[in-house]
Amino acid sequence: MVVLRHLADGASDVEAYRATFSTAALETPAVAVEVSRRWLAAGQVEAAGQALRLAAPKPKGLRGRLAAPDFGWESAWLDYLEAAGDAAGAQAVRWASFQRTLDLGRAKAFVARFDGFDDVEAEGQVLAYAAEHPDFEKGLALLMAWPALPEASQMIMDRAEQRQIAPERAEAWAAKLRRRFPAATQRLLHLGAAAARKQRALKLYERLTQEADAIAP
């Protein structure tokens, strides 16, 4: 079957490629993505959408809530929506995906689709969502990666009380914030030091504490 699949792929025969998979396999996200991408490359947009629908998230649990979509499947679904001309639908999916994952790529793609000053508003929407995210470290990671250092600094000052953060991340981020935001840097290093102490990483605790204390008020 694998040989037939390679032959079909080499001949750009998507239907023959699809036929090498069982019905159960076609309902898995990984296979649906591969089939849909080949349909899109062949210009068969609706066939691509149909391939993805076979592996769409199914309701689960007693209340029938939809399972979170596979990230790769969701990326292929976005490609399909764009190819189908449903830009608004694609943006809605990007935003929902970002809210669920805080993925930097999703956020950047969401903002990039806006024109003029609308992209500034969209960027503000993304950064505000990250700054208020229940997972402090995850939200701060998005702001640092953007990069949005003023917003990251403000988040640290506003929400650092009784928060935890991986010591290594605290040290790396502090290096980026130190020059412009000393107060936030100091607080971040103390957070990392506290986490290192809990982990019994005493040398790391001492280093982060010394770095924090060396910052002028």
Stockholm file with secondary structure:
# STOCKHOLM 1.0

chainA/1-217         MVVLRHLADGASDVEAYRATFSTAALETPAVAVEVSRRWLAAGQVEAAGQALRLAAPKPKGLRGRLAAPDFGWESAWLDYLEAAGDAAGAQAVRWASFQRTLDLGRAKAFVARFDGFDDVEAEGQVLAYAAEHPDFEKGLALLMAWPALPEASQMIMDRAEQRQIAPERAEAWAAKLRRRFPAATQRLLHLGAAAARKQRALKLYERLTQEADAIAP
#=GR chainA/1-217 SS CHHHHHHHHHTTCHHHHHTTSCHHHHTSHHHHHHHHHHHHHTTCHHHHHHHHHTTSCCEETTTTEECCCCHHHHHHHHHHHHHTTCHHHHHHHHHHHHHHHCCHHHHHHHHHTCCTTHHHHHHHHHHHHHHTCSSHHHHHHHHHHTTCHHHHHHHHHHHCTTCCCCHHHHHHHHHHHTTTCHHHHHHHHHHHHHHHHHTTCHHHHHHHHHHHHTSCC
#=GC SS_cons         CHHHHHHHHHTTCHHHHHTTSCHHHHTSHHHHHHHHHHHHHTTCHHHHHHHHHTTSCCEETTTTEECCCCHHHHHHHHHHHHHTTCHHHHHHHHHHHHHHHCCHHHHHHHHHTCCTTHHHHHHHHHHHHHHTCSSHHHHHHHHHHTTCHHHHHHHHHHHCTTCCCCHHHHHHHHHHHTTTCHHHHHHHHHHHHHHHHHTTCHHHHHHHHHHHHTSCC
//
